[in-house]
Amino acid sequence: MKPAPFEYVVAGSWDEAVAALDGDSRVLAGGQSLVPLMNQRLVRPRRLVDISGIPGLIERRRGALRIGATVRQAALERSTLIAGGWPLLRQAVRHVGHPATRARGTIGGSVVHADPRAELICALIALDARFTLSSGRAVHGPLQLGPGELLTAIEVPRLQPFAKSAFVAYARTSGSFADAAVAVVLEPDRAADAVLGAGRAGEAEAAVRAGASATDAAALAADLVDGDHHRALVAELTRRALVEAGHA
Amino acid sequence: MSGWGDTPPDLDRPGFGTPPASADAPRTTTRISVRVNGTQRHAEVEPRTLLSDFLRHDLGLTGTKVGCETGSCGACTVQLDGEPARACLTFAIQVHEADITTIEGLPHGPLHAAFHEHHALQCGFCTAGMLMTLDAFLKTNPEPTEDEVKHALSGNLCRCTGYAPIVKAVLER
């Protein structure tokens, strides 16, 4: 088993990468989602544009967190800046794949591949992340890339003092895609509750702010998904996440 | 050419379940230079050559095993610049000027002895990947708990042992 032939182009900058892309090319970052698809020949690009050499940094800018799209997931897991200021990302990234895939996989690749069960996207939604694109556009909320547009960086606003967060997931085996997961961020005057694959649970967030119990708020979050099993999972995970983040 | 014969012929031909590659598909090769187990190696590779196939077919290093080729089983795990990585999810062309360690380059140590002692392998197919993953893990976590070991090994499948002897070998090495 090996991929169909393709042309390999290394991009040293975002401009070079955009210039090298045409209709039948794919971007290679960490390759941990793309290469399995290519090995099975479910994807057969004519050209592969490797952006993994474009430097990506984890840095604080005017209080906000800025992560370059090519930052490896393992770097996210080890960053003291993230552990100190945005621990939710560290909690979430530990559920992504395995140590060997996190050493190669990038945060930008995870976001752009946009698997509905991607844990990092769920955490970023709870954190109100903004996505910076190569075109100069910045997107807040669901990310849709236009032709020739690449994700270059992710910005996460500063959390208020005394903010607490929790990421709780249920997967059949460690490292598999989760059946359900919930990311919660509680700040003195803000509550965020993101459900894997379903987005923000606005009603549950309002209930938490109004002082509802974790169990009652969790029942509202479960309304985002279908099926008895899935609803039960989301309700229980939301309750646990709220309790872990300090909400009774 | 290796102990296992020539590089397998291209599968892009009728009867192999995939349509043939278009005639004008690019078939260029690129010269790469990579340090493998401390030795600088040079080779011509096609862009699509996987690192796992490069190690096995071009360099004859068949200690690295190829299981699923979709990143699920961990049998092909090697160390790329000191980090564990799936050789089947990396193209050889990407490791130009990198430093690779395979099971052949891992010095025999207490972990090998503990695997032997605790019967942490039966058929041995997963063992190379297990050891490469564990070697990288133990460098940063020399005294792991049982849970940490299980988490570290979550990406390496073993169908013989049931994992218990492997975890025990790591804890009692």
Interface residues (C-beta under 8 A of the other chain):
Chain A: M1 K2 P3 A4 P5 F6 E7 Y8 G31 Q32 V35 P36 M38 N39 Q40 R41 R46 L48 D50 S52 A74 G97 H98 P99 A100 T101 A103 R104 T173 S174 G175
Chain B: L11 D12 T18 A21 A25 P26 R27 T28 T30 E46 P47 R48 T49 L50 D53 E69 T70 G71 G74 T77 L80 E83 P84 A85 R86 C88 L89 T90 F91 I93 Q94 T133 A136 F137 K150 H151 A152 S154 G155 N156
